[in-house]
Amino acid sequence: MKYDLKASKIKLTPEIKAYVDKKMQMLDKYLGKLQVIDCNVQIGLVVGGQKSGEIYRTEVVMELPRVLLVIEKHEADLFKSIDKVKDQLARSIVKHHEKVIERRRKS
């Protein structure tokens, strides 16, 4: 799957790029025949609002036919937030895929 990766307020290291790539490639098995029109991944450091520690934000905006999936998670660990976004995105893709199949059955 092709996607755009952007980082804000953190340095995008090769390790982070490889980790995001690995997680995004795992989503291919859930997509099946669904075509991804556009996919943007944004990772960054959230500034302000927290009392202690750093909070990382990961957001994925994926455009599929007839639906736009937007998933955003905040965590104290960057890799944990990437994992949670991947898990939620997988559930959303499966849910959308089931809706498409159900629509075809009804018609």
MOPAC internal coordinates of N, CA, C and O (Angstrom, degrees):
PM7 1SCF
backbone

  N    0.0000 0     0.00 0     0.00 0    0    0    0
  C    1.4404 1     0.00 0     0.00 0    1    0    0
  C    1.5231 1   108.66 1     0.00 0    2    1    0
  O    1.2310 1   120.87 1   -40.09 1    3    2    1
  N    1.3119 1   115.93 1   139.91 1    3    2    1
  C    1.4476 1   121.75 1   179.97 1    5    3    2
  C    1.5228 1   108.81 1   -96.71 1    6    5    3
  O    1.2310 1   119.99 1   -43.62 1    7    6    5
  N    1.3238 1   117.63 1   136.38 1    7    6    5
  C    1.4557 1   121.82 1  -179.38 1    9    7    6
  C    1.5246 1   109.49 1  -150.84 1   10    9    7
  O    1.2310 1   120.97 1   -19.49 1   11   10    9
  N    1.3135 1   115.74 1   160.51 1   11   10    9
  C    1.4627 1   122.56 1   175.53 1   13   11   10
  C    1.5162 1   108.37 1  -103.26 1   14   13   11
  O    1.2310 1   120.16 1   -46.89 1   15   14   13
  N    1.3226 1   117.31 1   133.11 1   15   14   13
  C    1.4637 1   122.79 1  -178.75 1   17   15   14
  C    1.5191 1   108.87 1  -115.34 1   18   17   15
  O    1.2310 1   120.82 1   -53.20 1   19   18   17
  N    1.3387 1   116.04 1   126.80 1   19   18   17
  C    1.4622 1   121.51 1   178.49 1   21   19   18
  C    1.5267 1   108.63 1  -129.69 1   22   21   19
  O    1.2310 1   121.36 1   -35.20 1   23   22   21
  N    1.3169 1   115.01 1   144.80 1   23   22   21
  C    1.4645 1   120.83 1   177.93 1   25   23   22
  C    1.5244 1   109.15 1  -124.49 1   26   25   23
  O    1.2310 1   121.00 1   -39.15 1   27   26   25
  N    1.3279 1   115.70 1   140.85 1   27   26   25
  C    1.4571 1   119.76 1   177.13 1   29   27   26
  C    1.5223 1   109.27 1  -129.31 1   30   29   27
  O    1.2310 1   121.55 1   -49.36 1   31   30   29
  N    1.3060 1   114.64 1   130.64 1   31   30   29
  C    1.4679 1   123.67 1   177.63 1   33   31   30
  C    1.5226 1   114.04 1    65.81 1   34   33   31
  O    1.2310 1   119.91 1  -167.70 1   35   34   33
  N    1.3320 1   117.77 1    12.30 1   35   34   33
  C    1.4578 1   121.92 1   170.80 1   37   35   34
  C    1.5194 1   108.19 1  -140.42 1   38   37   35
  O    1.2310 1   121.14 1   -21.37 1   39   38   37
  N    1.3242 1   115.43 1   158.63 1   39   38   37
  C    1.4576 1   120.07 1   178.39 1   41   39   38
  C    1.5259 1   108.55 1   -86.26 1   42   41   39
  O    1.2310 1   120.99 1   -47.65 1   43   42   41
  N    1.3183 1   115.71 1   132.35 1   43   42   41
  C    1.4594 1   121.63 1  -179.38 1   45   43   42
  C    1.5258 1   108.75 1   -86.55 1   46   45   43
  O    1.2310 1   120.58 1   -80.85 1   47   46   45
  N    1.3225 1   116.49 1    99.15 1   47   46   45
  C    1.4637 1   121.55 1  -177.88 1   49   47   46
  C    1.5238 1   110.25 1   -87.10 1   50   49   47
  O    1.2310 1   120.17 1   -19.11 1   51   50   49
  N    1.3396 1   117.28 1   160.89 1   51   50   49
  C    1.4665 1   119.89 1   176.11 1   53   51   50
  C    1.5312 1   112.77 1   -59.55 1   54   53   51
  O    1.2310 1   120.31 1   148.70 1   55   54   53
  N    1.3279 1   117.01 1   -31.30 1   55   54   53
  C    1.4614 1   121.16 1   178.41 1   57   55   54
  C    1.5366 1   110.85 1   -64.61 1   58   57   55
  O    1.2310 1   120.67 1   136.41 1   59   58   57
  N    1.3295 1   116.32 1   -43.59 1   59   58   57
  C    1.4609 1   120.64 1   179.05 1   61   59   58
  C    1.5280 1   110.03 1   -66.81 1   62   61   59
  O    1.2310 1   120.34 1   136.84 1   63   62   61
  N    1.3288 1   116.96 1   -43.16 1   63   62   61
  C    1.4723 1   120.85 1   178.47 1   65   63   62
  C    1.5284 1   110.89 1   -58.87 1   66   65   63
  O    1.2310 1   120.71 1   135.25 1   67   66   65
  N    1.3370 1   116.24 1   -44.75 1   67   66   65
  C    1.4637 1   120.48 1  -179.18 1   69   67   66
  C    1.5255 1   110.98 1   -64.78 1   70   69   67
  O    1.2310 1   120.36 1   140.27 1   71   70   69
  N    1.3326 1   116.92 1   -39.73 1   71   70   69
  C    1.4617 1   121.05 1  -179.28 1   73   71   70
  C    1.5297 1   110.43 1   -65.96 1   74   73   71
  O    1.2310 1   120.25 1   134.58 1   75   74   73
  N    1.3254 1   117.13 1   -45.42 1   75   74   73
  C    1.4663 1   120.99 1   178.77 1   77   75   74
  C    1.5239 1   109.86 1   -63.25 1   78   77   75
  O    1.2310 1   120.38 1   137.84 1   79   78   77
  N    1.3315 1   116.88 1   -42.16 1   79   78   77
  C    1.4608 1   120.51 1   179.50 1   81   79   78
  C    1.5271 1   111.22 1   -61.46 1   82   81   79
  O    1.2310 1   120.68 1   136.76 1   83   82   81
  N    1.3188 1   116.30 1   -43.24 1   83   82   81
  C    1.4706 1   120.83 1   179.14 1   85   83   82
  C    1.5319 1   110.69 1   -60.91 1   86   85   83
  O    1.2310 1   120.16 1   135.73 1   87   86   85
  N    1.3172 1   117.31 1   -44.27 1   87   86   85
  C    1.4699 1   121.27 1  -178.40 1   89   87   86
  C    1.5300 1   111.76 1   -69.62 1   90   89   87
  O    1.2310 1   120.29 1   141.92 1   91   90   89
  N    1.3206 1   117.06 1   -38.08 1   91   90   89
  C    1.4605 1   119.81 1   179.74 1   93   91   90
  C    1.5209 1   111.36 1   -70.45 1   94   93   91
  O    1.2310 1   120.18 1   145.99 1   95   94   93
  N    1.3162 1   117.25 1   -34.01 1   95   94   93
  C    1.4701 1   120.25 1   177.60 1   97   95   94
  C    1.5203 1   111.35 1   -68.01 1   98   97   95
  O    1.2310 1   119.95 1   153.33 1   99   98   97
  N    1.3247 1   117.70 1   -26.67 1   99   98   97
  C    1.4684 1   121.27 1   177.44 1  101   99   98
  C    1.5290 1   111.79 1   -65.57 1  102  101   99
  O    1.2310 1   120.37 1   157.10 1  103  102  101
  N    1.3268 1   116.90 1   -22.90 1  103  102  101
  C    1.4620 1   120.80 1  -178.06 1  105  103  102
  C    1.5222 1   112.66 1   -75.69 1  106  105  103
  O    1.2310 1   119.86 1   164.64 1  107  106  105
  N    1.3308 1   117.88 1   -15.36 1  107  106  105
  C    1.4598 1   121.18 1  -178.72 1  109  107  106
  C    1.5244 1   112.17 1   -58.62 1  110  109  107
  O    1.2310 1   120.23 1   144.81 1  111  110  109
  N    1.3231 1   117.17 1   -35.19 1  111  110  109
  C    1.4664 1   119.01 1  -178.65 1  113  111  110
  C    1.5261 1   111.64 1   -69.24 1  114  113  111
  O    1.2310 1   119.78 1   153.53 1  115  114  113
  N    1.3323 1   118.02 1   -26.47 1  115  114  113
  C    1.4612 1   120.62 1   177.97 1  117  115  114
  C    1.5200 1   111.69 1   -81.58 1  118  117  115
  O    1.2310 1   120.43 1   152.56 1  119  118  117
  N    1.3157 1   116.78 1   -27.44 1  119  118  117
  C    1.4644 1   120.38 1  -177.72 1  121  119  118
  C    1.5212 1   112.44 1   -71.32 1  122  121  119
  O    1.2310 1   120.15 1   143.35 1  123  122  121
  N    1.3189 1   117.32 1   -36.65 1  123  122  121
  C    1.4573 1   120.33 1  -179.22 1  125  123  122
  C    1.5156 1   110.60 1    59.72 1  126  125  123
  O    1.2310 1   120.93 1    59.33 1  127  126  125
  N    1.3449 1   115.83 1  -120.67 1  127  126  125
  C    1.4631 1   120.73 1  -179.73 1  129  127  126
  C    1.5230 1   112.83 1   -90.60 1  130  129  127
  O    1.2310 1   119.97 1   176.96 1  131  130  129
  N    1.3326 1   117.67 1    -3.04 1  131  130  129
  C    1.4620 1   119.75 1   178.58 1  133  131  130
  C    1.5225 1   109.70 1   -65.80 1  134  133  131
  O    1.2310 1   121.15 1   -45.63 1  135  134  133
  N    1.3184 1   115.40 1   134.37 1  135  134  133
  C    1.4597 1   120.63 1  -178.64 1  137  135  134
  C    1.5276 1   109.26 1   -96.01 1  138  137  135
  O    1.2310 1   120.23 1   -51.55 1  139  138  137
  N    1.3245 1   117.17 1   128.45 1  139  138  137
  C    1.4563 1   122.18 1   176.62 1  141  139  138
  C    1.5204 1   107.50 1   -84.54 1  142  141  139
  O    1.2310 1   120.57 1   -60.94 1  143  142  141
  N    1.3225 1   116.52 1   119.06 1  143  142  141
  C    1.4538 1   121.20 1  -179.81 1  145  143  142
  C    1.5240 1   110.21 1   -78.94 1  146  145  143
  O    1.2310 1   120.52 1   134.36 1  147  146  145
  N    1.3294 1   116.61 1   -45.64 1  147  146  145
  C    1.4615 1   121.33 1   179.94 1  149  147  146
  C    1.5196 1   108.71 1  -154.32 1  150  149  147
  O    1.2310 1   120.59 1   -35.13 1  151  150  149
  N    1.3286 1   116.48 1   144.87 1  151  150  149
  C    1.4630 1   121.00 1   178.88 1  153  151  150
  C    1.5283 1   108.97 1  -144.50 1  154  153  151
  O    1.2310 1   120.76 1   -52.99 1  155  154  153
  N    1.3203 1   116.16 1   127.01 1  155  154  153
  C    1.4583 1   122.34 1   178.22 1  157  155  154
  C    1.5230 1   109.00 1  -125.00 1  158  157  155
  O    1.2310 1   120.66 1   -47.25 1  159  158  157
  N    1.3226 1   116.35 1   132.75 1  159  158  157
  C    1.4587 1   122.57 1   177.63 1  161  159  158
  C    1.5210 1   107.24 1  -117.93 1  162  161  159
  O    1.2310 1   120.58 1   -53.14 1  163  162  161
  N    1.3362 1   116.49 1   126.86 1  163  162  161
  C    1.4523 1   121.55 1   178.04 1  165  163  162
  C    1.5149 1   108.81 1  -124.26 1  166  165  163
  O    1.2310 1   120.99 1   -51.19 1  167  166  165
  N    1.3216 1   115.72 1   128.81 1  167  166  165
  C    1.4621 1   120.51 1   174.76 1  169  167  166
  C    1.5183 1   107.52 1  -123.66 1  170  169  167
  O    1.2310 1   121.22 1   -29.83 1  171  170  169
  N    1.3176 1   115.28 1   150.17 1  171  170  169
  C    1.4521 1   117.21 1  -178.84 1  173  171  170
  C    1.5078 1   112.49 1  -174.32 1  174  173  171
  O    1.2310 1   122.00 1    -5.36 1  175  174  173
  N    1.3103 1   113.77 1   174.64 1  175  174  173
  C    1.4479 1   122.83 1   178.97 1  177  175  174
  C    1.5222 1   107.79 1  -101.74 1  178  177  175
  O    1.2310 1   120.16 1   -51.75 1  179  178  177
  N    1.3224 1   117.31 1   128.25 1  179  178  177
  C    1.4587 1   121.90 1   178.43 1  181  179  178
  C    1.5141 1   107.58 1   -83.83 1  182  181  179
  O    1.2310 1   120.78 1   -50.99 1  183  182  181
  N    1.3212 1   116.12 1   129.01 1  183  182  181
  C    1.4627 1   120.92 1  -178.72 1  185  183  182
  C    1.5139 1   108.70 1  -110.41 1  186  185  183
  O    1.2310 1   120.88 1   -48.61 1  187  186  185
  N    1.3394 1   115.93 1   131.39 1  187  186  185
  C    1.4492 1   121.04 1   178.52 1  189  187  186
  C    1.5124 1   112.57 1    83.81 1  190  189  187
  O    1.2310 1   121.20 1   -24.12 1  191  190  189
  N    1.3268 1   115.32 1   155.88 1  191  190  189
  C    1.4538 1   120.27 1   176.15 1  193  191  190
  C    1.5136 1   114.39 1    93.54 1  194  193  191
  O    1.2310 1   119.47 1   154.42 1  195  194  193
  N    1.3273 1   118.62 1   -25.58 1  195  194  193
  C    1.4567 1   120.05 1   179.98 1  197  195  194
  C    1.5329 1   109.10 1  -102.84 1  198  197  195
  O    1.2310 1   121.27 1   -28.15 1  199  198  197
  N    1.3152 1   115.19 1   151.85 1  199  198  197
  C    1.4574 1   119.44 1  -177.25 1  201  199  198
  C    1.5192 1   112.31 1   -84.83 1  202  201  199
  O    1.2310 1   120.34 1   146.46 1  203  202  201
  N    1.3266 1   116.95 1   -33.54 1  203  202  201
  C    1.4662 1   118.32 1   179.46 1  205  203  202
  C    1.5134 1   109.83 1  -151.96 1  206  205  203
  O    1.2310 1   120.78 1   -29.85 1  207  206  205
  N    1.3068 1   116.11 1   150.15 1  207  206  205
  C    1.4509 1   120.91 1   176.67 1  209  207  206
  C    1.5108 1   113.40 1    81.70 1  210  209  207
  O    1.2310 1   121.74 1    -7.34 1  211  210  209
  N    1.3109 1   114.27 1   172.66 1  211  210  209
  C    1.4510 1   121.06 1   179.29 1  213  211  210
  C    1.5194 1   109.56 1  -101.15 1  214  213  211
  O    1.2310 1   120.74 1   -39.39 1  215  214  213
  N    1.3018 1   116.19 1   140.61 1  215  214  213
  C    1.4606 1   122.41 1   177.96 1  217  215  214
  C    1.5287 1   107.13 1  -117.63 1  218  217  215
  O    1.2310 1   120.99 1   -53.42 1  219  218  217
  N    1.3372 1   115.72 1   126.58 1  219  218  217
  C    1.4593 1   121.55 1  -179.96 1  221  219  218
  C    1.5262 1   109.63 1  -102.56 1  222  221  219
  O    1.2310 1   121.42 1   -34.59 1  223  222  221
  N    1.3181 1   114.88 1   145.41 1  223  222  221
  C    1.4582 1   121.62 1  -178.50 1  225  223  222
  C    1.5242 1   108.79 1  -121.72 1  226  225  223
  O    1.2310 1   121.10 1   -45.85 1  227  226  225
  N    1.3251 1   115.50 1   134.15 1  227  226  225
  C    1.4600 1   121.65 1   174.48 1  229  227  226
  C    1.5152 1   107.54 1  -126.90 1  230  229  227
  O    1.2310 1   121.08 1   -49.47 1  231  230  229
  N    1.3291 1   115.54 1   130.53 1  231  230  229
  C    1.4604 1   120.82 1  -179.72 1  233  231  230
  C    1.5253 1   108.78 1  -133.59 1  234  233  231
  O    1.2310 1   121.18 1   -44.58 1  235  234  233
  N    1.3297 1   115.34 1   135.42 1  235  234  233
  C    1.4568 1   121.43 1   176.01 1  237  235  234
  C    1.5239 1   107.64 1  -124.93 1  238  237  235
  O    1.2310 1   121.09 1   -51.83 1  239  238  237
  N    1.3264 1   115.53 1   128.17 1  239  238  237
  C    1.4592 1   122.22 1   175.09 1  241  239  238
  C    1.5228 1   105.90 1  -116.40 1  242  241  239
  O    1.2310 1   120.85 1   -67.27 1  243  242  241
  N    1.3375 1   115.98 1   112.73 1  243  242  241
  C    1.4648 1   121.47 1  -177.52 1  245  243  242
  C    1.5215 1   109.19 1  -120.69 1  246  245  243
  O    1.2310 1   121.50 1   -54.77 1  247  246  245
  N    1.3272 1   114.73 1   125.23 1  247  246  245
  C    1.4528 1   120.15 1   178.71 1  249  247  246
  C    1.5221 1   109.50 1  -102.44 1  250  249  247
  O    1.2310 1   121.54 1   -60.54 1  251  250  249
  N    1.3171 1   114.66 1   119.46 1  251  250  249
  C    1.4621 1   123.20 1   175.96 1  253  251  250
  C    1.5236 1   107.64 1  -114.04 1  254  253  251
  O    1.2310 1   119.51 1   -13.88 1  255  254  253
  N    1.3133 1   118.54 1   166.12 1  255  254  253
  C    1.4648 1   118.75 1   175.99 1  257  255  254
  C    1.5317 1   110.92 1   -57.94 1  258  257  255
  O    1.2310 1   120.71 1   -54.20 1  259  258  257
  N    1.3164 1   116.26 1   125.80 1  259  258  257
  C    1.4720 1   124.89 1   177.94 1  261  259  258
  C    1.5219 1   115.53 1    72.83 1  262  261  259
  O    1.2310 1   118.88 1  -177.25 1  263  262  261
  N    1.3142 1   119.75 1     2.75 1  263  262  261
  C    1.4728 1   119.62 1  -178.31 1  265  263  262
  C    1.5287 1   110.49 1  -152.34 1  266  265  263
  O    1.2310 1   121.43 1   -31.99 1  267  266  265
  N    1.3297 1   114.86 1   148.01 1  267  266  265
  C    1.4556 1   122.47 1   174.67 1  269  267  266
  C    1.5256 1   106.79 1  -120.67 1  270  269  267
  O    1.2310 1   120.36 1   -63.24 1  271  270  269
  N    1.3262 1   116.91 1   116.76 1  271  270  269
  C    1.4607 1   121.55 1  -179.61 1  273  271  270
  C    1.5240 1   108.84 1   -98.95 1  274  273  271
  O    1.2310 1   120.74 1   -54.80 1  275  274  273
  N    1.3312 1   116.19 1   125.20 1  275  274  273
  C    1.4581 1   121.82 1   178.35 1  277  275  274
  C    1.5243 1   107.16 1  -125.65 1  278  277  275
  O    1.2310 1   120.92 1   -63.01 1  279  278  277
  N    1.3215 1   115.85 1   116.99 1  279  278  277
  C    1.4636 1   121.76 1  -179.31 1  281  279  278
  C    1.5208 1   108.03 1  -124.14 1  282  281  279
  O    1.2310 1   120.58 1   -47.88 1  283  282  281
  N    1.3366 1   116.51 1   132.12 1  283  282  281
  C    1.4631 1   121.32 1   179.51 1  285  283  282
  C    1.5215 1   109.04 1  -138.69 1  286  285  283
  O    1.2310 1   120.61 1   -46.65 1  287  286  285
  N    1.3184 1   116.44 1   133.35 1  287  286  285
  C    1.4692 1   121.72 1   178.82 1  289  287  286
  C    1.5243 1   109.60 1  -134.95 1  290  289  287
  O    1.2310 1   121.20 1   -33.06 1  291  290  289
  N    1.3311 1   115.31 1   146.94 1  291  290  289
  C    1.4612 1   122.91 1   176.45 1  293  291  290
  C    1.5251 1   108.38 1  -119.98 1  294  293  291
  O    1.2310 1   120.48 1   -46.16 1  295  294  293
  N    1.3173 1   116.68 1   133.84 1  295  294  293
  C    1.4623 1   121.71 1   179.37 1  297  295  294
  C    1.5243 1   109.63 1  -149.03 1  298  297  295
  O    1.2310 1   121.00 1   -16.84 1  299  298  297
  N    1.3260 1   115.70 1   163.16 1  299  298  297
  C    1.4579 1   120.99 1   176.29 1  301  299  298
  C    1.5306 1   111.13 1   -76.18 1  302  301  299
  O    1.2310 1   120.24 1   159.21 1  303  302  301
  N    1.3292 1   117.16 1   -20.79 1  303  302  301
  C    1.4671 1   122.32 1   178.92 1  305  303  302
  C    1.5256 1   108.87 1  -115.24 1  306  305  303
  O    1.2310 1   120.33 1   -49.89 1  307  306  305
  N    1.3145 1   116.97 1   130.11 1  307  306  305
  C    1.4652 1   121.99 1  -177.89 1  309  307  306
  C    1.5197 1   111.62 1   -61.00 1  310  309  307
  O    1.2310 1   120.39 1   134.49 1  311  310  309
  N    1.3374 1   116.85 1   -45.51 1  311  310  309
  C    1.4577 1   120.56 1  -176.65 1  313  311  310
  C    1.5239 1   111.59 1   -67.67 1  314  313  311
  O    1.2310 1   120.38 1   147.93 1  315  314  313
  N    1.3222 1   116.88 1   -32.07 1  315  314  313
  C    1.4594 1   121.18 1   177.35 1  317  315  314
  C    1.5314 1   110.43 1   -67.83 1  318  317  315
  O    1.2310 1   120.55 1   141.00 1  319  318  317
  N    1.3265 1   116.55 1   -39.00 1  319  318  317
  C    1.4654 1   119.31 1   178.67 1  321  319  318
  C    1.5297 1   111.01 1   -67.64 1  322  321  319
  O    1.2310 1   120.16 1   144.18 1  323  322  321
  N    1.3340 1   117.30 1   -35.82 1  323  322  321
  C    1.4697 1   120.86 1   176.58 1  325  323  322
  C    1.5256 1   110.00 1   -64.50 1  326  325  323
  O    1.2310 1   120.69 1   137.05 1  327  326  325
  N    1.3400 1   116.28 1   -42.95 1  327  326  325
  C    1.4698 1   120.56 1   178.00 1  329  327  326
  C    1.5284 1   111.80 1   -60.91 1  330  329  327
  O    1.2310 1   120.54 1   135.37 1  331  330  329
  N    1.3200 1   116.57 1   -44.63 1  331  330  329
  C    1.4619 1   120.05 1  -177.95 1  333  331  330
  C    1.5220 1   111.70 1   -65.97 1  334  333  331
  O    1.2310 1   120.49 1   142.31 1  335  334  333
  N    1.3276 1   116.68 1   -37.69 1  335  334  333
  C    1.4625 1   120.30 1   177.16 1  337  335  334
  C    1.5232 1   110.06 1   -64.74 1  338  337  335
  O    1.2310 1   120.40 1   137.08 1  339  338  337
  N    1.3332 1   116.84 1   -42.92 1  339  338  337
  C    1.4629 1   120.95 1   179.34 1  341  339  338
  C    1.5225 1   110.90 1   -61.34 1  342  341  339
  O    1.2310 1   120.08 1   136.28 1  343  342  341
  N    1.3257 1   117.45 1   -43.72 1  343  342  341
  C    1.4652 1   121.72 1   179.69 1  345  343  342
  C    1.5306 1   111.27 1   -63.36 1  346  345  343
  O    1.2310 1   120.30 1   133.85 1  347  346  345
  N    1.3264 1   117.03 1   -46.15 1  347  346  345
  C    1.4620 1   120.81 1  -179.55 1  349  347  346
  C    1.5250 1   110.84 1   -66.41 1  350  349  347
  O    1.2310 1   120.38 1   141.18 1  351  350  349
  N    1.3163 1   116.88 1   -38.82 1  351  350  349
  C    1.4624 1   120.84 1   178.67 1  353  351  350
  C    1.5281 1   110.86 1   -65.31 1  354  353  351
  O    1.2310 1   120.10 1   141.03 1  355  354  353
  N    1.3215 1   117.41 1   -38.97 1  355  354  353
  C    1.4684 1   121.21 1   177.11 1  357  355  354
  C    1.5266 1   110.30 1   -61.74 1  358  357  355
  O    1.2310 1   120.11 1   136.37 1  359  358  357
  N    1.3367 1   117.39 1   -43.63 1  359  358  357
  C    1.4686 1   120.62 1   178.30 1  361  359  358
  C    1.5239 1   111.12 1   -63.66 1  362  361  359
  O    1.2310 1   120.38 1   139.40 1  363  362  361
  N    1.3197 1   116.87 1   -40.60 1  363  362  361
  C    1.4652 1   120.63 1  -179.75 1  365  363  362
  C    1.5237 1   111.83 1   -67.04 1  366  365  363
  O    1.2310 1   120.28 1   141.20 1  367  366  365
  N    1.3279 1   117.06 1   -38.80 1  367  366  365
  C    1.4592 1   121.10 1   178.61 1  369  367  366
  C    1.5235 1   110.22 1   -64.95 1  370  369  367
  O    1.2310 1   120.31 1   135.28 1  371  370  369
  N    1.3288 1   117.01 1   -44.72 1  371  370  369
  C    1.4687 1   120.95 1   178.94 1  373  371  370
  C    1.5249 1   110.11 1   -62.20 1  374  373  371
  O    1.2310 1   119.98 1   137.82 1  375  374  373
  N    1.3108 1   117.64 1   -42.18 1  375  374  373
  C    1.4624 1   122.01 1   179.27 1  377  375  374
  C    1.5300 1   110.62 1   -62.25 1  378  377  375
  O    1.2310 1   120.58 1   135.62 1  379  378  377
  N    1.3220 1   116.49 1   -44.38 1  379  378  377
  C    1.4626 1   120.43 1   178.79 1  381  379  378
  C    1.5301 1   110.92 1   -64.88 1  382  381  379
  O    1.2310 1   120.77 1   138.27 1  383  382  381
  N    1.3198 1   116.14 1   -41.73 1  383  382  381
  C    1.4619 1   121.24 1   179.92 1  385  383  382
  C    1.5293 1   110.67 1   -61.43 1  386  385  383
  O    1.2310 1   120.36 1   138.86 1  387  386  385
  N    1.3267 1   116.92 1   -41.14 1  387  386  385
  C    1.4602 1   121.12 1   177.80 1  389  387  386
  C    1.5291 1   111.50 1   -65.19 1  390  389  387
  O    1.2310 1   120.34 1   142.88 1  391  390  389
  N    1.3361 1   116.95 1   -37.12 1  391  390  389
  C    1.4614 1   120.31 1   177.76 1  393  391  390
  C    1.5278 1   110.86 1   -64.89 1  394  393  391
  O    1.2310 1   120.40 1   138.81 1  395  394  393
  N    1.3240 1   116.84 1   -41.19 1  395  394  393
  C    1.4668 1   121.22 1   178.93 1  397  395  394
  C    1.5192 1   110.03 1   -62.26 1  398  397  395
  O    1.2310 1   120.13 1   135.03 1  399  398  397
  N    1.3259 1   117.35 1   -44.97 1  399  398  397
  C    1.4638 1   121.68 1   179.37 1  401  399  398
  C    1.5396 1   110.30 1   -63.46 1  402  401  399
  O    1.2310 1   120.45 1   138.52 1  403  402  401
  N    1.3137 1   116.75 1   -41.48 1  403  402  401
  C    1.4646 1   120.37 1  -179.86 1  405  403  402
  C    1.5295 1   111.13 1   -64.55 1  406  405  403
  O    1.2310 1   120.07 1   140.51 1  407  406  405
  N    1.3317 1   117.46 1   -39.49 1  407  406  405
  C    1.4556 1   120.55 1   177.31 1  409  407  406
  C    1.5171 1   111.73 1   -62.06 1  410  409  407
  O    1.2310 1   120.86 1   140.75 1  411  410  409
  N    1.3288 1   115.97 1   -39.25 1  411  410  409
  C    1.4634 1   120.25 1   179.30 1  413  411  410
  C    1.5247 1   110.80 1   -66.45 1  414  413  411
  O    1.2310 1   120.10 1   143.49 1  415  414  413
  N    1.3225 1   117.41 1   -36.51 1  415  414  413
  C    1.4600 1   121.05 1   179.97 1  417  415  414
  C    1.5166 1   112.12 1   -67.81 1  418  417  415
  O    1.2310 1   120.62 1   143.52 1  419  418  417
  N    1.3309 1   116.43 1   -36.48 1  419  418  417
  C    1.4633 1   121.30 1  -177.92 1  421  419  418
  C    1.5124 1   111.66 1   -71.90 1  422  421  419
  O    1.2310 1   120.29 1   149.93 1  423  422  421
  N    1.3168 1   117.06 1   -30.07 1  423  422  421
  C    1.4842 1   118.16 1  -175.95 1  425  423  422
  C    1.5036 1   112.51 1   -90.76 1  426  425  423
  O    1.2310 1   120.10 1   180.00 1  427  426  425

